[in-house]
Amino acid sequence: MAVALQISLYPLRQMDIVEPINTVIEIFKRHGLETQVGSMSTLVYGEEEKVFEALSEAYKKATEFGEVVLVATFSNACPMPLRFDIR
């Protein structure tokens, strides 16, 4: 089943917040999941099993940087993003 995930990562008491956030985004991409990065959250689309596997890996990796808050919202009712091939 395809699912959509909206995820926000908040690194706490860390000098560099960009590296943990970028690392989490790269994990989702490495798992072959569609990602749309926003200013406050990232949307991730894919098969349920792959999304949950990537989320687990991403959370574990984020905690290696220090304390974090991770907020995740799942939906099986959100449409997958449309792809337009503009030539």
Number of C-alpha atoms within 10 A of each C-alpha: 7 16 20 23 22 17 19 19 22 17 21 13 10 13 7 11 15 10 12 23 18 13 14 23 23 15 17 22 14 11 14 14 19 16 19 13 13 9 6 9 17 18 20 23 25 20 13 17 12 17 23 15 12 21 21 12 14 21 17 12 15 23 14 10 15 12 12 18 13 13 11 14 10 17 13 14 9 12 11 14 13 6 6 6 5 4 3
